[in-house]
Amino acid sequence: MARTARQPVIVLVADNKSAEALEPALRAGCELTGAIDPARVVRLPAHDVLPFENLSPHPDVQEQRAAALFKLATGAVSILIAPIEAAALRLFERDYYASLAVSIKRGEEIDVEVLTAHLASVGYTHMDLVEMPGQFTRRGGILDVYSPESTAPSASSSSAMKSTPSASSILKRSARNPASTRPSSSP
């Protein structure tokens, strides 16, 4: 169905638990049939707190939402699994989410000041030591960045900021700067 539609198909479920249970089954079905790449099955979790509770959503939920919204905005999703609560939230335009990432290719020259300013503007936290997703640090000519989509931090060294092979991943929005920040206009 997703392949025929040539647009993302949204599967609405009751809650996060149902979405988590459905995701591996859909991925397995896609892998067995070869209909679509299983990596194109993405889950958009709902927040784990209510808006009036004056609490921030868990950072893991924010990371998952940011990654899912970026993938959706850049066309990397064929099937989106979303709880009704997540699908009902008002979101920004597609271009907003797509503009939050910076791609760094091996050997590419990049201005480290511009990159660190961008990281800070999209919610990455400057730390002395990078240990968790959404953090970055600059140690002399080395920039360490921990993307929410990575399993470990990436390091880039500079003399004109040439990136190492491990830094070729896309830098995504941090969990600490919610991807679900509501736009100022009303629905």
C-alpha positions, -999 to +999 in steps of 0.1 A: +000+000+000+028+025+009+047+016-023+016+021-044+006+054-027+041+068-032+034+088+000+039+080+036+011+058+050+002+067+086-009+039+108-028+053+139-027+033+171-042+038+205-010+046+225+028+043+226+027+007+238+006-003+208+030+016+185+061-002+200+044-036+196+034-029+160+067-015+147+087-048+147+058-067+131+056-042+103+093-041+098+094-079+096+066-079+071+084-054+049+116-074+051+098-107+043+079-093+014+105-070+001+078-044-005+097-016+011+129-011+031+122-019+068+142+012+077+114+032+061+090+021+089+092+048+115+075+053+148+065+088+160+059+085+198+035+106+217+047+126+246+048+109+280+034+139+298+003+160+294+007+197+283-008+211+316+015+190+339+044+216+336+069+188+330+092+182+301+088+150+281+115+123+286+146+130+266+144+096+249+109+104+236+121+138+224+150+121+205+127+096+189+102+123+179+130+145+165+144+117+144+110+106+132+099+141+122+132+147+104+129+115+084+093+123+076+102+158+064+130+145+042+110+117+026+127+088+044+095+073+056+071+050+039+050+039+069+047+061+100+033+045+131+018+071+154-004+070+185-035+092+181-021+117+206+011+122+185-008+125+153-031+152+168-003+176+178+001+206+155+035+205+138+057+230+119+060+229+081+082+202+065+110+227+056+114+236+093+123+200+103+145+195+072+165+226+080+175+213+114+202+189+100+236+196+087+253+169+065+291+166+068+309+146+042+345+132+046+371+158+035+345+186+034+357+220+048+333+235+073+335+266+096+335+251+131+321+284+146+291+282+123+286+245+130+288+249+168+264+278+166+240+257+146+242+228+170+234+251+199+205+267+180+188+234+174+191+223+210+225+205+214+241+212+248+277+223+250+295+200+275+330+195+287+327+158+280+303+143+255+285+113+270+249+114+259+229+122+227+223+158+220+257+170+234+288+185+218+322+198+228+351+215+212+386+204+224+411+225+206+409+214+170+385+185+177+347+188+177+328+159+193+291+156+185+267+129+198+237+127+174+205+111+188+207+087+158+242+075+166+254+048+190+285+068+199+298+104+195+314+114+163+347+133+162+359+159+136+393+174+136+402+207+123+426+227+103+397+241+082+375+215+101+379+185+079+356+157+092+367+121+099+348+092+084+329+087+117+315+122+114+297+116+082+264+110+099+236+136+098+235+157+129+199+157+142+180+179+165+186+171+202+162+156+226+166+187+248+150+209+222+116+193+215+107+187+179+071+192+189+075+228+199+042+244+190+041+271+164+029+305+175-001+305+151-033+288+161-047+258+141 
